[in-house]
Amino acid sequence: MKFSFKSILFFFIAVAMVGMFSSCTEDEELPYGGKPTINYIRITNPDASDSLVAKAGQGAMIAIVGQNLEGAREIWFNDLRGSLSPTFITNTSIITRVPADIPTEISNQIKIIFADGDSLMYDFEVDISEPVITGMLSEYVNTGDVATIYGNFFYDPVTVTFTGGVEGEVVSVSEDANVIEVIVPEGAVPGPITVSTNFGEFESEFWFRDNRNIIAGFDGTLAGLWTGPDYVKASDPVIPAINGKFVRFNKSLGPYPYSEFYVGPANSDLALENRNIPEDALANPADYVLKFEVNTLAPLAGAELRMYIGNGDLVSERDAQFYTWRPNVNTNGRWETVSIPFEDFYTANEEFAYNPNGYNMSFWFHGPVAVNTNFAMDNLRVVPIAE
């Protein structure tokens, strides 16, 4: 919240006036025997002058109200020195601003040092936000490789703990404290990650290496597929595997191709995986998201990937109902996680009925723009959306 200098000055004068009438004269004994005392702390907004506070956020302007304060020369919040101006110091009040920097050592106290060397401690908490995790560049990263975590309030010192109880080595934290790079440790297993700072911890709602409800992981025998076995690879000279086999597709396509790379009916082995779509996802599609990892060696700008799942006749139905993914991405040889609202995907596929035995599936490129589809895909999954 921002306050004008006029508002601050108004509040300061009001506090000072109270001090003038309540403080002693030269002939009177000093209150509290002349010992500095803090009675309470207020915010400096005159419209909220009755609001006493025991904590305030970084950069907040506060008024410290007490007795015998005019000799104040230094003020400290935790281990950070705040600013003092003689203009805003009287016998009964000090107006100052909470430091905006992040303390290293947390005492949750204000310390005021006076001209005679005396000091005064007062319990006061600087309200610094706990870390927040919003996502990862890729939710699948191999052991020993660097994972990128997005969020906010990643104030050093930062620790990142993976499910499995193992802590990663933090390589870097961005200057604005919203990106962490961490080496994935041995022993990390599927599950949430936790970021901890001196000000709290946050557990991700999404999973690292999320193995829930994988509907196309490409690790089966692929028996019965019409198209797919030629494009499913266990390794590649350029793109590293991140979770077993993956689709590797590298074709330069002209306008309006019909280029399929994963197609099969409900009685093929692909249905052994796509039957993992949760029944609840069809009942409450807005609560779920379709995720997968992609790795591009050329821009997919202009590409249109049609994604069909259904229960009808595969030949005719896949041409009539499908979700079109227009990626417009270039990951420059890195794996990245893609998220598509499952509600959009499900609606475009005409809300196919739940089938515990699995579904027809077809993925193919078809669009007006010529594109070099040099990419890889893995780990298609339908998982609860992180709120």
Secondary structure by P-SEA (a helix, b strand, c coil): ccccaaaaaaaaaaaaaaaaaaccccccccccccccccccccccccccccccccccccbbbbbbbbcccccccccccccbbbbbbcccccccbbbbbcccccccccccbbbbbccccbbbbbbbbcccccccccccccccccccbbbbbbbccccccbbbbccccbbbbbccccccccbbbbcccccccbbbbbbbcccbbbbbccccccccccccccccccccccccccccccccccccccccbbbbbbcccccccccccccccccccccccccccccccccccccbbbbbbbbbccccccbbbbbbbcccccccccccbbbbbbcccccccbbbbbbccaaaaaaaaccccccccbbbbbbbbbccccccccccccccccccccc
